[in-house]
């Protein structure tokens, strides 16, 4: 025990030195991004260009415009019947849950109706952050990442334009709980909605054709559990209904969906930039009372990494089909690439300037290994190390001890046992 105590003391001193070492001053929050979305593509390759069409731009301007000179955000309408109507219209059944004896048609949310009522409320009656969050949800459920981006632009614009008067108002005692509650809901609810409901890719001829990030996570979990071998297909199951594997999806995406996924990747990146803009502005206004939007940011960042893996190293315009091709389970992984298999760029150790850059390199290595060795636990261990590197020391020690069970295992884990 004396050796263990000394080892832990050394560990604490080293960790404290790292935590208390000077770190670079955080960069200021970026300014709101423009409505024009210009994706980043290598020179000479197809460049999908996404523009918020004139109708959507005009709609955004109308929703941001003051309701009146006397009351730019209108009166508070939290107890108006429209709020109840929107809540009821959002209710829907979870199709994954058993219905039991009283089987009935699934109740589905009326997203077009929700959109109509939220738009009318924001433009003509009352500007409320919760209404804007529900409108974002409706757009996302109907239009995927494009709808999410429109909603994030709307919330960013409303907060920046009407911070002093938008509902819910901040009380005289500076209690901002009511104001941040819709943003807390956005972080919790939309992170799950994006995982489960928003398609990362669409496969022509597949039933169902939409593949979500949650689907990808399920495939990953199965393969890590040793179920990577595809079970025999029953006689009454067609190829379009057969179980998917990550290998199938990567091959199909590389073969058929390069430009489509590049477009989706840029939408996700713009969503991340806009979410960062919202966080930066609210942090500046509320300080320690600012809500945590990290769950939504982490979800979008994970989808960004997945899309990066699914996009081939080079997109050949001539190879892009004019009509989406049916899903073919027989496509080999080697057919997914239009040229040689891309190699990982050399690691430039001398180019690191900060701890953040070093951890970013670890994340990049984890992403690469997840692509070339999908069954290996190494990428997940690297991401765990990155997560630990961003934790305060007390939180880190608590998590390690909780996960490993006791202090002896902690010493073994960090390599201090004699």
Secondary structure by P-SEA (a helix, b strand, c coil): caaaaaaaaaaaaaaaaaaacccccccccccccccbbbbbbccccbbbbbcccaaaaaaaaaaaccccccccccccccccaaaaaaaaaacccccccccccccccbbbbbaaaaaaaaaaaaacccccaaaaaaaaaaaaacccaaaaaaaaaaaaaaaaaccccccccccccccccccaaaaaaaacaaaaaaacccccccccccccccccaaaaaaaaaaaaaccccccccccccccccccccaaaaaaaaacccaaaaaaaaaaaaaaaaaaaaaaaaaaaccccccccaaaaaaaaaaaaaaaaaaccccccccccccccccccccccccccccccccccccccccccccaaaaaaaaaaaaaaaaaaccccaaaaaaaaaaaaaaccaaaaaaaaaaaaccaaaaaaaacccc
